[in-house]
């Protein structure tokens, strides 16, 4: 009996202790009353500045397609590491130079396309040929702008191809990031299918594109690099920064691109990175099919003296920009010339040079993008006022990106006196992309310059394998371009993103948007 009483007393004591326990009872903070953990979102809504004109990253060089949509669906052979400026294997495992015009590329084995097919050399060969077939004089062509030296591709075996260049191209490994791969079966469906229904090997597969509304992607579970954290992606677009920023503030979107300094106020979370793009004026140095006052070097110099870059930086971009210091590539790019500086703001000098060139009081046409870049419309208006102040009759217009690309033709096209652009360099090497834009020998001549000396300098830099020597050649080119005033660098804006507080994502300096790196986390 005593044993039973002790047992009963022990049970009673245990019940009393349990009732008093802060962990097991019903007091504040107990597990039984804690709110259940809210599940993490399965969908990410991304807001871009504009709608892509098409989704064929094998041919379309526009950053909307290549840098933002495509990296998640259609992958390249290599990806540049911003820290080292060197290409890292991706769909390609390795590459070697066979001879002066042939590069052998070994492919990653076992990579699946979204349709279930395994990637082979046939798909890579078909992709390169599709890219080359799209080469033309349009500023948006991958073959023309990003792969100007590539002329052919040959299958070696099931996982090896040879890519052929016209002449020596020491920068070929950097170009591998511009060679994206789709299955041969998708390419065989034709240009329209490629432009509207992309198929690749990426972490997300394409679902649909509702024109004027959105693009839907969903996670590819068999992705060779492992499945992404977030299941579904919706990409939409709004031209106005305030509207984009507002969508982040209300929770309608979780990742918003290109927010202005003014619209960062009240943002849930901001990520700002130094930009690789320099906003600059492309000057009509040849006249194209119509004469231009900027065919005279003195008039081009006058344009540079007429620009108040400090006012542009401070009034339009606040603390989220820097000055270009006379360069058209930022310091992270090989070929940045630290010996240069911006033309000083000197309206009197600008007026004197215009008078010397017989250009004072003449017409000046300026074409900008509308909503594609940060504050581009306001920038266009400010530039127009500065050019008017030195005595020019300015006709400034801002148009959608698609129209701007169509007008930005190389030599022979009918283009305005000045176009606002952003000749950045995602290859991190001046000689690889930006340099050839000045040349008609190996590049598209997009900057509209006809200069035999400059052509020779650019070709030599393309062929120089020694990095230190190529850098010296690039510095010579940038100094020559500066002295001839072939371009007018304006400002280097930071890329500003607005994020939901529970989203982790670090934007890249080169603008490539890899959403596999994004993930939702529980709020603290």
C-alpha positions as semicolon CSV with decimal commas, in nm:
position;residue;x (nm);y (nm);z (nm)
1;X;0,000;0,000;0,000
2;X;0,282;0,234;0,083
3;X;0,433;0,161;-0,259
4;X;0,104;0,241;-0,431
5;X;0,071;0,569;-0,238
6;X;0,424;0,671;-0,335
7;X;0,353;0,590;-0,701
8;X;0,033;0,791;-0,690
9;X;0,208;1,081;-0,525
10;X;0,479;1,069;-0,792
11;X;0,223;1,082;-1,070
12;X;0,047;1,374;-0,903
13;X;0,376;1,562;-0,864
14;X;0,460;1,500;-1,228
15;X;0,124;1,639;-1,334
16;X;0,171;1,949;-1,117
17;X;0,521;2,008;-1,257
18;X;0,392;1,961;-1,610
19;X;0,119;2,214;-1,552
20;X;0,371;2,465;-1,429
21;X;0,626;2,401;-1,705
22;X;0,662;2,692;-1,953
23;X;0,748;2,441;-2,226
24;X;0,461;2,199;-2,179
25;X;0,183;2,413;-2,040
26;X;-0,034;2,676;-2,200
27;X;0,165;2,981;-2,092
28;X;0,287;3,248;-2,343
29;X;0,556;3,119;-2,577
30;X;0,458;2,755;-2,547
31;X;0,475;2,529;-2,849
32;X;0,106;2,453;-2,838
33;X;0,011;2,818;-2,895
34;X;0,297;2,923;-3,127
35;X;0,180;3,029;-3,472
36;X;0,255;2,765;-3,735
37;X;0,548;2,837;-3,964
38;X;0,428;3,001;-4,285
39;X;0,537;2,804;-4,593
40;X;0,784;2,975;-4,823
41;X;0,646;3,109;-5,152
42;X;0,675;2,876;-5,451
43;X;0,648;3,153;-5,713
44;X;0,875;3,448;-5,788
45;X;0,744;3,746;-5,984
46;X;1,016;3,947;-6,160
47;X;0,954;4,288;-6,316
48;X;1,175;4,396;-6,608
49;X;1,201;4,732;-6,780
50;X;1,055;4,619;-7,110
51;X;0,921;4,322;-7,302
52;X;1,173;4,127;-7,514
53;X;1,126;4,148;-7,888
54;X;1,185;3,772;-7,914
55;X;1,323;3,489;-7,699
56;X;1,577;3,333;-7,936
57;X;1,900;3,387;-7,743
58;X;2,093;3,204;-8,015
59;X;2,034;3,507;-8,239
60;X;1,908;3,792;-8,021
61;X;2,182;3,997;-7,851
62;X;1,944;4,234;-7,668
63;X;2,015;4,217;-7,295
64;X;1,646;4,166;-7,222
65;X;1,665;3,832;-7,398
66;X;2,025;3,723;-7,344
67;X;2,092;3,855;-6,994
68;X;1,756;3,817;-6,825
69;X;1,524;3,558;-6,980
70;X;1,763;3,324;-7,159
71;X;2,012;3,241;-6,877
72;X;1,732;3,058;-6,700
73;X;1,618;2,856;-7,002
74;X;1,890;2,828;-7,267
75;X;2,245;2,793;-7,138
76;X;2,585;2,888;-7,284
77;X;2,898;2,682;-7,329
78;X;3,082;2,889;-7,064
79;X;3,015;3,159;-6,804
80;X;3,258;3,439;-6,716
81;X;3,368;3,464;-6,352
82;X;3,360;3,839;-6,273
83;X;3,624;3,798;-6,003
84;X;3,885;3,652;-6,240
85;X;3,753;3,772;-6,580
86;X;3,804;3,414;-6,702
87;X;3,551;3,180;-6,867
88;X;3,438;2,886;-6,654
89;X;3,311;2,558;-6,807
90;X;2,934;2,521;-6,825
91;X;2,783;2,316;-7,109
92;X;3,138;2,288;-7,238
93;X;3,384;2,100;-7,019
94;X;3,701;2,227;-7,188
95;X;3,838;2,394;-7,501
96;X;4,174;2,388;-7,677
97;X;4,317;2,565;-7,978
98;X;4,391;2,317;-8,258
99;X;4,538;2,570;-8,500
100;X;4,519;2,944;-8,570
101;X;4,153;2,927;-8,678
102;X;4,018;2,616;-8,502
103;X;3,904;2,568;-8,143
104;X;3,804;2,220;-8,019
105;X;3,526;2,221;-7,759
106;X;3,453;1,916;-7,541
107;X;3,096;1,901;-7,412
108;X;2,952;1,803;-7,076
109;X;2,803;1,451;-7,086
110;X;2,456;1,355;-6,968
111;X;2,295;1,700;-6,997
112;X;1,920;1,684;-7,061
113;X;1,709;1,924;-7,266
114;X;1,367;2,020;-7,136
115;X;1,206;1,781;-7,385
116;X;1,401;1,485;-7,243
117;X;1,667;1,456;-7,513
118;X;2,035;1,429;-7,416
119;X;2,260;1,706;-7,549
120;X;2,515;1,599;-7,812
121;X;2,753;1,759;-8,057
122;X;2,475;1,758;-8,316
123;X;2,273;1,999;-8,103
124;X;2,569;2,231;-8,049
125;X;2,654;2,228;-8,419
126;X;2,292;2,302;-8,511
127;X;2,284;2,584;-8,254
128;X;2,600;2,751;-8,385
129;X;2,477;2,726;-8,744
130;X;2,142;2,874;-8,644
131;X;2,326;3,163;-8,478
132;X;2,548;3,227;-8,780
133;X;2,250;3,212;-9,019
134;X;2,097;3,500;-8,823
135;X;2,397;3,726;-8,875
136;X;2,314;4,049;-9,055
137;X;2,365;4,420;-9,020
138;X;2,109;4,458;-8,740
139;X;2,249;4,573;-8,408
140;X;2,064;4,291;-8,231
141;X;2,235;4,000;-8,408
142;X;2,450;3,769;-8,192
143;X;2,658;3,661;-8,491
144;X;2,727;4,021;-8,591
145;X;2,777;4,178;-8,249
146;X;2,906;3,906;-8,017
147;X;3,057;3,643;-8,247
148;X;3,207;3,848;-8,531
149;X;3,494;3,606;-8,595
150;X;3,305;3,275;-8,592
151;X;3,235;3,133;-8,939
152;X;3,168;2,758;-8,907
153;X;3,128;2,456;-8,679
154;X;3,215;2,089;-8,738
155;X;3,119;1,779;-8,540
156;X;3,419;1,572;-8,428
157;X;3,237;1,305;-8,225
158;X;2,921;1,280;-8,016
159;X;3,057;1,514;-7,748
160;X;3,312;1,725;-7,938
161;X;3,289;2,005;-8,192
162;X;3,540;2,223;-8,374
163;X;3,449;2,590;-8,406
164;X;3,616;2,780;-8,690
165;X;3,708;3,150;-8,688
166;X;3,807;3,384;-8,969
167;X;4,169;3,445;-8,882
168;X;4,333;3,428;-8,544
169;X;4,100;3,509;-8,254
170;X;4,286;3,496;-7,923
171;X;3,967;3,603;-7,744
172;X;3,763;3,302;-7,854
173;X;3,732;3,149;-7,504
174;X;3,556;3,467;-7,387
175;X;3,304;3,427;-7,669
176;X;3,188;3,087;-7,543
177;X;2,948;3,267;-7,309
178;X;2,765;3,398;-7,616
179;X;2,713;3,049;-7,768
180;X;2,388;2,916;-7,627
181;X;2,250;2,572;-7,704
182;X;1,907;2,444;-7,805
183;X;1,821;2,094;-7,932
184;X;1,849;2,039;-8,306
185;X;1,486;1,923;-8,303
186;X;1,370;2,263;-8,171
187;X;1,583;2,452;-8,424
188;X;1,433;2,242;-8,704
189;X;1,089;2,385;-8,619
190;X;1,198;2,718;-8,761
191;X;1,280;3,076;-8,671
192;X;0,933;3,167;-8,543
193;X;0,925;2,873;-8,303
194;X;1,270;2,960;-8,169
195;X;1,163;3,321;-8,116
196;X;0,847;3,236;-7,923
197;X;0,899;2,891;-7,765
198;X;1,260;2,854;-7,642
199;X;1,392;2,511;-7,541
200;X;1,719;2,456;-7,360
201;X;1,899;2,283;-7,075
202;X;1,852;2,552;-6,808
203;X;1,718;2,525;-6,452
204;X;1,381;2,652;-6,574
205;X;1,178;2,541;-6,873
206;X;0,959;2,772;-7,078
207;X;0,583;2,744;-7,018
208;X;0,429;3,026;-7,222
209;X;0,462;3,386;-7,334
210;X;0,146;3,595;-7,324
211;X;0,247;3,888;-7,542
212;X;0,214;4,219;-7,364
213;X;0,151;4,048;-7,029
214;X;0,412;3,802;-6,902
215;X;0,648;3,510;-6,955
216;X;0,599;3,198;-6,740
217;X;0,875;2,952;-6,650
218;X;0,872;2,647;-6,423
219;X;1,146;2,448;-6,254
220;X;1,318;2,177;-6,459
221;X;1,346;1,887;-6,218
222;X;1,612;1,705;-6,424
223;X;1,847;2,000;-6,443
224;X;2,206;1,875;-6,455
225;X;2,313;2,126;-6,190
226;X;2,040;2,025;-5,944
227;X;1,687;2,169;-5,914
228;X;1,632;2,535;-5,836
229;X;1,493;2,646;-5,500
230;X;1,191;2,834;-5,638
231;X;0,936;2,640;-5,842
232;X;0,768;2,895;-6,069
233;X;0,884;3,220;-6,228
234;X;0,668;3,493;-6,375
235;X;0,844;3,768;-6,571
236;X;0,652;4,081;-6,649
237;X;0,751;4,437;-6,740
238;X;0,673;4,800;-6,673
239;X;0,847;5,093;-6,839
240;X;0,812;5,336;-6,548
241;X;1,050;5,295;-6,254
242;X;0,789;5,424;-6,010
243;X;0,544;5,159;-6,123
244;X;0,805;4,883;-6,096
245;X;0,909;5,005;-5,750
246;X;0,545;5,024;-5,642
247;X;0,493;4,658;-5,730
248;X;0,774;4,564;-5,491
249;X;0,633;4,784;-5,215
250;X;0,286;4,627;-5,240
251;X;0,421;4,272;-5,266
252;X;0,287;4,226;-5,619
253;X;0,645;4,146;-5,725
254;X;0,943;4,016;-5,533
255;X;1,231;4,111;-5,766
256;X;1,232;4,439;-5,958
257;X;1,500;4,550;-6,203
258;X;1,629;4,904;-6,268
259;X;1,480;5,115;-5,991
260;X;1,584;5,481;-5,987
261;X;1,752;5,640;-5,686
262;X;1,434;5,836;-5,617
263;X;1,220;5,522;-5,620
264;X;1,436;5,337;-5,368
265;X;1,258;5,532;-5,093
266;X;1,030;5,297;-4,904
267;X;1,157;4,989;-5,091
268;X;1,136;4,662;-4,893
269;X;1,503;4,583;-4,963
270;X;1,761;4,717;-5,208
271;X;2,055;4,550;-5,383
272;X;2,279;4,786;-5,581
273;X;2,583;4,675;-5,781
274;X;2,836;4,872;-5,981
275;X;2,732;4,861;-6,342
276;X;2,936;4,721;-6,629
277;X;2,745;4,941;-6,875
278;X;2,847;5,299;-6,938
279;X;2,576;5,524;-7,075
280;X;2,728;5,702;-7,373
281;X;2,642;5,895;-7,687
282;X;2,718;5,723;-8,018
283;X;2,818;6,002;-8,253
284;X;2,744;5,998;-8,625
285;X;3,103;6,033;-8,746
286;X;3,041;5,921;-9,105
287;X;2,716;6,089;-9,198
288;X;2,564;5,758;-9,311
289;X;2,305;5,835;-9,582
290;X;2,268;6,193;-9,464
291;X;2,522;6,455;-9,369
292;X;2,604;6,521;-9,006
293;X;2,784;6,806;-8,835
294;X;2,958;6,537;-8,628
295;X;3,166;6,428;-8,923
296;X;3,392;6,714;-8,811
297;X;3,612;6,625;-8,513
298;X;3,574;6,976;-8,370
299;X;3,198;6,938;-8,357
300;X;3,235;6,603;-8,179
301;X;3,467;6,764;-7,927
302;X;3,214;7,045;-7,882
303;X;2,947;6,790;-7,793
304;X;3,177;6,650;-7,523
305;X;3,250;6,997;-7,382
306;X;2,878;7,081;-7,381
307;X;2,790;6,794;-7,145
308;X;2,767;6,863;-6,772
309;X;2,837;6,508;-6,651
310;X;2,842;6,605;-6,283
311;X;2,490;6,744;-6,315
312;X;2,380;6,425;-6,488
313;X;2,526;6,211;-6,212
314;X;2,390;6,417;-5,924
315;X;2,051;6,527;-6,058
316;X;1,945;6,203;-6,223
317;X;2,125;5,925;-6,039
318;X;2,188;6,055;-5,689
319;X;2,440;5,843;-5,504
320;X;2,395;5,546;-5,735
321;X;2,635;5,639;-6,017
322;X;2,992;5,742;-6,096
323;X;3,166;5,932;-6,374
324;X;3,322;5,740;-6,665
325;X;3,655;5,930;-6,659
326;X;3,667;5,941;-7,037
327;X;3,627;5,563;-7,072
328;X;3,362;5,352;-7,240
329;X;3,429;5,051;-7,016
330;X;3,438;5,049;-6,633
331;X;3,751;4,976;-6,427
332;X;3,669;4,605;-6,393
333;X;3,712;4,556;-6,769
334;X;4,056;4,487;-6,914
335;X;4,143;4,796;-7,115
336;X;4,011;5,062;-6,878
337;X;4,244;5,360;-6,924
338;X;4,319;5,535;-6,596
339;X;4,519;5,807;-6,775
340;X;4,201;5,954;-6,925
341;X;3,951;6,191;-6,770
342;X;3,616;6,330;-6,873
343;X;3,605;6,630;-7,103
344;X;3,544;6,925;-6,868
345;X;3,210;7,102;-6,884
346;X;3,297;7,413;-7,087
347;X;3,006;7,564;-7,284
348;X;3,221;7,853;-7,408
349;X;3,476;7,611;-7,554
350;X;3,191;7,412;-7,710
351;X;3,048;7,720;-7,881
352;X;3,392;7,821;-8,011
353;X;3,455;7,474;-8,159
354;X;3,112;7,466;-8,322
355;X;3,186;7,802;-8,481
356;X;3,523;7,680;-8,609
357;X;3,352;7,375;-8,759
358;X;3,082;7,589;-8,920
359;X;2,823;7,403;-8,712
360;X;2,692;7,678;-8,485
361;X;2,314;7,715;-8,512
362;X;2,287;7,389;-8,709
363;X;2,039;7,107;-8,654
364;X;2,126;6,817;-8,422
365;X;1,908;6,502;-8,400
366;X;1,926;6,295;-8,081
367;X;1,763;5,952;-8,036
368;X;1,727;5,787;-7,694
369;X;1,555;5,480;-7,556
370;X;1,234;5,526;-7,357
371;X;1,219;5,326;-7,036
372;X;1,487;5,076;-7,131
373;X;1,756;5,231;-6,911
374;X;1,751;5,420;-6,583
375;X;1,624;5,777;-6,630
376;X;1,684;5,755;-7,005
377;X;1,400;5,992;-7,098
378;X;1,507;6,248;-6,837
379;X;1,868;6,208;-6,950
380;X;1,764;6,275;-7,308
381;X;1,583;6,593;-7,202
382;X;1,878;6,717;-6,998
383;X;2,121;6,655;-7,284
384;X;1,891;6,837;-7,525
385;X;1,891;7,142;-7,299
386;X;2,271;7,135;-7,270
387;X;2,316;7,113;-7,647
388;X;2,061;7,388;-7,701
389;X;2,255;7,606;-7,456
390;X;2,561;7,600;-7,684
391;X;2,363;7,718;-7,988
392;X;2,242;7,400;-8,160
393;X;1,888;7,340;-8,285
394;X;1,809;7,012;-8,113
395;X;1,547;6,755;-8,211
396;X;1,549;6,493;-7,932
397;X;1,326;6,184;-7,930
398;X;1,292;5,881;-7,703
399;X;1,161;5,558;-7,857
400;X;1,100;5,196;-7,744
401;X;1,401;4,966;-7,739
402;X;1,288;4,765;-8,042
403;X;1,269;5,079;-8,254
404;X;1,606;5,201;-8,123
405;X;1,770;4,870;-8,221
406;X;1,624;4,889;-8,569
407;X;1,762;5,240;-8,622
408;X;2,107;5,160;-8,477
409;X;2,249;5,035;-8,803
410;X;2,618;5,023;-8,894
411;X;2,772;5,223;-9,175
412;X;2,534;5,264;-9,466
413;X;2,222;5,304;-9,254
414;X;2,021;5,620;-9,211
415;X;2,074;5,717;-8,849
416;X;2,052;6,036;-8,643
417;X;2,343;6,255;-8,537
418;X;2,349;6,110;-8,185
419;X;2,213;5,792;-8,028
420;X;2,209;5,723;-7,655
421;X;2,340;5,373;-7,588
422;X;2,523;5,157;-7,337
423;X;2,823;4,982;-7,496
424;X;2,914;4,768;-7,197
425;X;3,140;4,463;-7,209
426;X;3,011;4,146;-7,048
427;X;3,326;3,967;-7,163
428;X;3,532;4,189;-6,928
429;X;3,782;4,259;-7,204
430;X;3,765;4,573;-7,417
431;X;3,903;4,399;-7,725
432;X;3,639;4,124;-7,726
433;X;3,312;4,315;-7,778
434;X;3,339;4,692;-7,739
435;X;3,651;4,731;-7,953
436;X;3,502;4,561;-8,262
437;X;3,200;4,793;-8,247
438;X;3,433;5,059;-8,384
439;X;3,558;4,835;-8,664
440;X;3,413;4,730;-8,997
441;X;3,692;4,480;-9,056
442;X;3,596;4,224;-8,792
443;X;3,292;4,379;-8,625
444;X;2,963;4,536;-8,729
445;X;3,084;4,895;-8,714
446;X;2,787;4,975;-8,492
447;X;2,948;5,299;-8,373
448;X;2,960;5,420;-8,733
449;X;3,333;5,494;-8,745
450;X;3,538;5,469;-9,064
451;X;3,902;5,491;-8,963
452;X;4,172;5,266;-9,113
453;X;4,410;5,324;-8,823
454;X;4,145;5,227;-8,572
455;X;4,057;4,916;-8,773
456;X;4,420;4,805;-8,762
457;X;4,444;4,863;-8,388
458;X;4,128;4,664;-8,317
459;X;4,230;4,371;-8,537
460;X;4,572;4,355;-8,370
461;X;4,416;4,345;-8,023
462;X;4,182;4,065;-8,133
463;X;4,477;3,854;-8,234
464;X;4,693;3,917;-7,927
465;X;4,698;3,618;-7,688
466;X;4,932;3,781;-7,437
467;X;4,701;3,953;-7,187
468;X;4,946;4,228;-7,086
469;X;5,019;4,313;-7,448
470;X;4,648;4,310;-7,534
471;X;4,580;4,544;-7,246
472;X;4,845;4,785;-7,375
473;X;4,686;4,773;-7,720
474;X;4,342;4,835;-7,572
475;X;4,473;5,137;-7,382
476;X;4,608;5,274;-7,710
477;X;4,268;5,226;-7,873
478;X;4,077;5,398;-7,592
479;X;4,317;5,691;-7,598
480;X;4,281;5,725;-7,975
481;X;3,899;5,707;-7,952
482;X;3,908;5,971;-7,678
483;X;4,131;6,206;-7,879
484;X;3,917;6,169;-8,191
485;X;3,599;6,216;-7,982
486;X;3,435;5,921;-8,155
487;X;3,203;5,872;-7,859
488;X;3,082;6,075;-7,561
489;X;3,076;5,874;-7,234
490;X;2,821;6,015;-6,989
491;X;2,777;5,828;-6,662
492;X;2,814;5,484;-6,502
493;X;2,487;5,405;-6,321
494;X;2,467;5,134;-6,062
495;X;2,218;4,857;-6,122
496;X;1,954;4,897;-5,850
497;X;1,716;4,613;-5,766
498;X;1,423;4,618;-5,525
499;X;1,360;4,287;-5,347
500;X;1,104;4,138;-5,114
501;X;1,241;4,116;-4,760
502;X;1,223;3,735;-4,767
503;X;1,409;3,698;-5,097
504;X;1,782;3,636;-5,114
505;X;1,941;3,727;-5,446
506;X;2,271;3,895;-5,536
507;X;2,265;4,066;-5,878
508;X;2,570;4,020;-6,099
509;X;2,771;4,315;-6,225
510;X;2,731;4,201;-6,587
511;X;2,351;4,197;-6,568
512;X;2,306;3,823;-6,618
513;X;2,004;3,714;-6,415
514;X;2,050;3,359;-6,284
515;X;1,730;3,292;-6,091
516;X;1,854;2,952;-5,979
517;X;2,060;3,155;-5,729
518;X;1,746;3,318;-5,582
519;X;1,571;3,170;-5,281
520;X;1,302;3,261;-5,034
521;X;1,389;3,247;-4,665
522;X;1,182;3,263;-4,349
523;X;1,148;3,617;-4,218
524;X;1,324;3,680;-3,884
